[in-house]
Amino acid sequence: MSGLSLPPLNLAAILKQYRLRPSKGLGQNFLQDNHALQEIVAVADLGLNDCVLEIGPGLGSLTRYLAIAARTVTAVELDQDLFPALQAVLAPYSNVHLVHGDILTLPPAELVDASDYLVVANIPYYITSALLRHLLEAHPRPRRMVLTVQREVAERICAGPGRMSLLALSVQVYGQAEVAAHIPAGAFYPPPNVDSAVVRIEVRSSPVIPTGELGTFFRLARAGFSQKRKTLRNALAGGLAIEPALAEQKLGAAGIDPQRRAETLSLEEWKRLVENE
């Protein structure tokens, strides 16, 4: 797919033509570098029968590439003001369906016809955590997600034991995440203050934690990370409102040293903790 090429869009000229200004409040930094756009599509590994859900198409730079690589693209845009420009840019692509709305309030099942779909998007950084949870808890879940996010956030999502975070756990319980590419700030218009990275998440057919126990898993994980400077014994006691001795007992039953901290635990160890709850 990296061989796909389209004439670059002059985003500054399009914004001027439609009397638009990028909204800082909506996190609008439009990806314009053709090499970066080609790289994202290559990472997504799209086939001509694939259905893609895109969040925040902006001015359509990535949408055009998705349209020539996939069967259908449903692009959800929150900013109604962008629609005239977006519709003009995407007019040649009959397989693109534009939707005006807030992705966080829209069930993916109402947006894509297929149960087997992919999410590919350059997402506003401020909704990263909420969006990941919304999509990964959806039915059906996407088969693969390829998201361009702030580089620091990408590294957090893909972190392993020792640097684990609640965000990493929340993603990795549903799928395998990796940083697949890096994109410099200069690839965007206007350029953001930080570099970005492309995260590829291969979503599992079922979560590592059984669906019926996910509530317990997230309750324990939130408690464990609620006071990161404290040992798990004390963090769980505070977060679950239980006696420290009981927290120590729970950890001991799972074979976990109560003096460790939440960021050092593997997903498998959290699973053991859930099983002994």
Number of C-alpha atoms within 10 A of each C-alpha: 18 14 9 15 14 12 6 10 16 11 18 13 11 16 15 10 10 13 11 14 13 16 10 11 8 14 15 23 21 24 26 21 18 19 13 20 24 20 20 30 21 15 19 25 15 20 11 12 11 17 26 30 24 25 24 27 25 24 26 24 23 25 28 21 19 32 21 19 23 19 16 24 29 23 25 21 22 17 16 11 13 21 19 11 19 20 16 12 17 19 12 11 15 10 17 23 16 18 16 14 16 13 21 14 8 13 14 21 14 7 17 19 12 14 14 14 23 24 24 30 23 25 22 20 17 13 13 18 15 10 17 17 15 18 19 21 13 13 12 17 23 25 17 23 28 25 27 27 23 26 20 12 19 24 19 17 24 22 20 18 14 12 14 20 23 19 17 23 25 20 20 22 22 21 22 14 22 17 19 18 16 19 23 16 18 15 20 19 17 18 15 18 10 12 17 24 23 28 28 25 25 18 21 17 12 12 16 15 20 14 11 8 13 17 13 16 23 16 14 20 21 18 22 27 21 18 17 15 12 17 18 30 25 24 25 30 19 18 18 17 11 12 14 18 13 13 20 20 15 19 25 15 14 18 13 18 14 21 13 14 20 30 21 15 19 15 19 12 15 23 19 17 21 23 15 13 14
